[in-house]
């Protein structure tokens, strides 16, 4: 049920010109543009009006009407997204992918949900131009009427994705129709309960679920850090992965093992020490951690073992696959603040100090240079490890506007395209994720990148096609990896 928007598959291609011609004749472009202008004017009119003189019955009716209108607009929005996706029109905005267009140019907070909804609720075309109904036709109709909310759509998508692949197609369609009908009268939480019962009815003994269904549902998601710099790890494991994890936790999360609060706690697997020794027994008696905390500490110890054992190889995108941390001279002097890793994680100063005690340090000095060669001109195309380390220290992550990809997931980008005579010199390079690296270049629909030597920041100028009526596009910089600079720019001066 997932459709890739960056490169639409053949089943979601736009119809050929002759198949589109009838639609173009019946739907005037001017009428569509004018209709959206009228909608904007109506919204302005509604915003100016007050409901102070309405009765209680009337304000309830107005609230319902507003909700229905919002849902219908959401349905129309899916059609507009499909228009942009089918034509690859997002390229005109300078976005590297459809997802980036939706996130950065439309400001949609949950991009995956919006695109999943558009893919499941929109009509598609085969390669021959034959129109196909929406994958969830009944759900699409209900949303178009304003009878259900986007939250209902999410529940229906989740339930239908969990229907075993071996279930007959007629039963699959009937289940979607039934869920869409229930959604008209139930809340999303109540609809989910109905969906769970429906799944149990379709596969009461669990015999229809096969390896294909399990593989389709496997996942592991790491959330962003919260205000306390903590992250949530959420996973749906297939049976084999679960069985292997059970073995690992039994060895590494045993009571008394890998306890960071106990300096005498044995590290590694319990098999590395004598299970009957007094050291493990005493450590287990002192261990007041919950099972969840022991599992966490076991994962921490296991990751240290992998990183220090060299199991990740010698390089990842030009950087060593190790814990690489960047701090500023001010933080070093004041012993405060947050360190930033090459993968984009923030570390409290105390953890930075503890890690630095065992680290192989690299010092980046921007006023001068070390003896490592940071200028290659046209002698080589790829950046050296020394250059990658220097780029991480300067840029921290992808320099494209609003991009949050860290340096470990990015590449060394030639600010002037290599094919156009770009040089592999440190001041002619910048950090860019793979998608934005391809989005910059000499073509009219690509971004232009330069280094502002006064500030040491990489600037990205949008393609001329993105702002055709507002004059030449202005260069932009990305401050997402430098929140300290944002605070300096927005901090109000103290009253004199």
N, C-alpha and C positions, 0 to 999 in steps of 0.2 A: 504493500500500500504506500510505498515511499516513491516519490518521483524526484529525481535529481534535477535541480533547476539550473545548475551551472552549465550543463550540456544536456538538454532535453533528449530523451530517447526517441526512437522512431515512432512510438505509439503516441507521442504527445507533440508531434510536429504540427506546425500551422498548415492549414489546407493549401493546396497549390493555388496559383492565381485564379484559375477558372472557377475553383470551388469557392473562393472568397468573393468573386465579383458580384454574385447575387446579393450577398450580405452588404457589400459596399453600396450597391444601388439602393437597397431598401433603407439603410441607416445613413442619413446624412451626417458627415463629419461636423458640419457647422451646427446642426441641431444638437448633437451630443455635447459639443463644447458649450453651447448656449445653455443647455439643460443644467450642466454643472455650475454655470454662472448664476442661473436662477436659484439653484439649491443654496448656493452661498448667500445670496440675497435673502432667501427665506430664513436661513439660520440667523442672519443678522437681525431680521425683523423679530424673530422669536426671542432673541437675546434682549431686545429692547423692551419687550412687553413684560408686565408684572402680573402675577397670579394672586395679588393681594385681595381682589374683589371676588375671586372665584369661591364657590361653595366647597365644602369638604369632598363631596361627590365629584365635583369637577376637577379638583386638584389630583385626586386619585386617578381619574380618567386621563388627565394630561401626563401623569407619570408613566402610565401604561403606554400611552401613545408614543412618548419619547423613547421608551425602551424598545418598542417594536420598530420604530424608525431606525434606531441605532443598529439593530440586528439586520435589517434589510440593507442598510449601508454596508455592513460587514460582508454580506453576501455579494453585493456589487463589487466590493473591493477585491474579492477573489478573482472576479472576471478581469479586473484591471491588471492584477498581478500576472495573470496568465497571458494577457496581451503583451506585457513587457517581456516576460520570459520567453514566449514563443518566438519573438522577433529579435531576441538578444539586445533589446533597446537599452538595457541597463548600461551597456558599454558607453553610450553617449554621455553618461553622467560622470565617467571616470572611475566608476566602481570596478573592482577587479572581478567580482562575481555577483550573481543575483542576490545572494544572501547579504553581501555587503551593501548592495543598493537598498535592500529592505531595511537593514539596520541603520545605516548612516544617512541615507537620503530621505527615507520615509519615517525614521525614528521609531520603528516598531520594537518594543522591548523584548518580546519572545519570538524571535525570527523563525525558529524551527516550527513552532506551533502554527504560525500564520501560513507558512509555506506548505506544511502538511495538510492543513485545512483546504488551502487553495487546490492542491493536487487531488484531494479526494472528492471535492465538491464541484469541480469544474468539468465542463465538456472537453473532450479531447478529439484528436483526429488521427486516423491511421495514415500511413505513408502514401496511400492512394487518395486521401482526402475524404474518406468516409468518416462521418461524425459519430463519435461514441458518447453514450450518456455518462454522467458522473459515476464514479465508482460507488459512491454512497448517494444514490439518487433520491431516496426518500428523505434522507437527512438534508440534502441540498435544497429540496423543495420546502421543507419545514423552516430552514433558516431564511430562505428567500421570502417567506411569508411573515417572518418575524415571530414565529411561534416558538422557536427555541433559541437558546443563547450559544455563543461560541464555546462556553464551558460544557454544554451538552454534547457538542460536536467532539470535543476532546475525549469525553467518556465513551462515546460510540466508537470512535477510532481505536481507542485502547482495547475495548471489548472485541471488536471485529478482528483486530490484529491477532488476538489470542485464540480465535477459532481454529481448530486443527485443520491443516491443509487437506486432509482426507475427507472432510465433511462435504457432502454433496453441494454443488453450487446453488441449487434451489433452496436448500436449507440455509445456506449462507446468506442469500438474498432475503429470505423470509425473516431471518434473525435481525438483519439491518432495518427492515421495514418495521418490525415489532419494536425495536429500540427507538426508532424515530417517532413512532406513535406514542410510546410511553413518555418520551422526552417532552411532549407537548403539555403534559400535566404534572410531571414529577420534577423535583429539584435534581441537580447533577449528582448529589450524594445518593439520593434514593434511586436514581437511574442506574448508578453503578451497582447497587445491590441487586437490582433486577437483572443486570448484565451478568453478574456472577452466577446467579441461579440459572440463567439461560445457557451459560457455558457448561454448567453441571448437567443440564438436560441434554445438550448436544453430545457430550462425552462423559456419561455417568460413571464408567469404570476406568476412565483414563486410558483405554486401549487404543483410541484413535490418535493420541498424541505420539509423534515419532521424533526421531533425531532432527529432522528438518524443522519442526516446530520449536524444539529446544534451542537449536542453533539460531533461529530467528529472534528469540527473546533474550539471548545472552547480552549482558551489558555491564559496564562498570563506569561510573561517573564520579569525577572529583570536582566538588563545588569550589567556587571562589572563596578566598579567605574572608572571614567576617571581621567585625570590629576588634575582636580579640586575637586576630590572625589565625583562627582555627578554621579547619575545612572539614566538610562531611564527605565521606566515601560511601557511595551507594552502589550496590552490585546485585545483579541477578546471575547466578552461577549455574552452569550446566552440571550434570551429575558428576562427571569426571573431575572437573575443576573443584567442585565442592569436596569430593573425596580426598583429593590431594591436599587441599587446604586444611582439612581435618587432621591429616597426618602432621603437617607443618606446625599447626597450633599445639598439637599434643606434645611435640618435642620442644618448641621454642616458647610456648606460653604456659608451661607447667609452673605451679606455685614455686616461687623463689627464684625463677630464672629471668634473666634480662631485666632486672628491676632497677630503673635509673635512680630511685631514691635510696638504694642500699648499695654502698660502695663495695660490700663483700658478696654481692649477688653474682653467681656464675653467669657467664655470657655464652651465647651460642645455643647449640642444642643440648638437651639434657644428657644425650648419649656421649657428649664430649667430656663429661665428668662421671664419676661413679654415682649412680642414682641412690645408692645406699649410704653415701658418705655423710658425715656429720655436717659438712659445709652446706649441702643442699637441704638437709633436714632443718638446720638452724635458719637458713634463708627462707624456707617455706613457712616456718613458724612466725618469722618477722613480717611476712608478706601480707599486707592488709588491702591489696588491690582487688578490685572486682574482676570478673572474668573478661569483661569488655576492655578494662584497662590493661590486663595481661596480654590480650590479643593485640592491642595497639602497640605495646612495648615489644612484642615479638616481631611485628612487622617492621618496626624501627630498627631492631637489631639485624633482621634479615636483609633490609635494604643497605645497611652499613656494610654487611658482609659482601653483598653483590658489588657495591661501588668500590670497596677497597680490594676486592679480589680480581678486578680487571675483567669481569665477565661481560662488560658492556663494550669491549673493544677499545680502540685507541682514539677514535674521533667520531664526532657527530656534527655534521655541517661545519666542519673546520674547528670546532671547539672540543676540548677534551671532555669525555662524558663523566665529569666529576661535579662536585658541588662548588660552583664558582660564584663568589659573592663580591659585590661592588659596594664600597662605602665612600663617602666624601671626606675631604680633609677636615671639614668642620666637625663631622661625626667622630672622626678619629681623635680630634683635639678635645671635644667635650664629652666623649664617652657616652653618647646618647644617640637615639634615633633608630632607624631601621636599615638593615642591609638588604640589598636586592640581589637575588640569584639570577643566573642566566636563563632559568626557566620561568622567571617572572614572579617568584614567591618572595614575600617579605619576611625577614627574620629579626626578632628583637635583638637589641645590642648585646645582651647577656649571652645569647646563643652564638652570636657572631664571634665574641671573644673566645668562647669555649672551642669553637670550630677552628678559629685562627691558631690556637695553641698547637694543633696537629697539622696545620695546612702547609702547603707549598705556596708561599705568597708570590704574587705578581704585582708590581707597583706600576701604575699608570701615571705618568707625569705629562701634563699637556703643554707646559711651557717649552720643554725641550724633549729630546728623544733618547731612548736607550740605544745601544749599539746594534740591536736587531734591525735588519733591513725592513723598513716599512714603505719603501718606494721601489717599485719594480717597473714603472712606466709601461711599455708594451712588451716587456720581456716575458711576462707570464700573465695568464688570464685569471687564474684563481687566486684568492687571497690566502696568505700564509696564516699559520696559527697565531703568530705574533700580531698580525693585523687584526684577526678576528677577536683576539683578547682586547686589543686597543679599541676596536669598534664597540664591543660590549661595554667597556668602561665609559665610553662617550655617549652612546645611544641607548644602551640597555635593552632595547627591543626594536621592533619594526618602527621606522620613522614616518610611515605613511599616516596621514591624518586619521585619528580615531581608532587606529588599529591597536589591539592589545596583545599581539603575538610577541612572546619574549625572544631574546637573542638565540636561545638554544633551538627554537623552532623556526629560525629565520636564516637568511643567507647574506653574504657580502654582495651588495648591489653596486654596480658601476653607475655613478650619478650621470655620466655621459655614456650612452650605450657603447659596449665594446666594439660592435660593428661600425659605429660612427666615429671611432678613434679614441674611445675612452681609455683611461690609463688605470693600472692597478696600483695606485698610490693612496696612502692613507687618507689624504684630504680630497680624494676623488672617489671615495667609497662611502657607503652608508649601510645600515642594517635595514633589510626589507624581507618580509615573509615571502614565500614562493609566489603567492597570488599577486601581491603588490609589485614584486620584482618584474613580473610579466606585464603589469599594468602601466609601467613606465617605459617610455621610448620615444622615437622620433615621429611616430604616426600622429595624425590629427586627433584621434580618439584616445591618445595615451597621455599620461601625466609627464611633466617635465621636472626633473630633480636637480637641485644644486646645493652646494654647501655655503651657508652664510658665514663667511670667515670672521665677521665681526662678533657673532654670537656662538660660533661653533656648532650651529644647529642645521640639520638637513631640512630644506624646504621642498614642498611638493606643490607645483602649480597645476590646477585642474586643466583638462583639455578644453579647447575653445568651444567645443560642442556642448559643454555642461552648463554654460551660462551665456547663451547667445544674445540676450537682450540687456545684459547688465554691464557691458563693457569688458575689458580684458580681465580674466580671472586673477584673483590675488593669490600670491604664494601662501601656503599654510604649513604649520608645524604641528607636531604631535607631542602633547604634554602628558599623555596617559602614563608614560613610564617615568615621568619626572614631577610627581605631585608637589615636591618641595619648591620647584620653580613656580608652580601655579600659586602656591601660598604666598610666595614673595611678591608676585605680581598683583595679588588681590589684597594683600595686607594693607590696612589703612595706616597712614602715618600718625604717630602719637601727637596729640595736641601740644602745640608749642607754648 
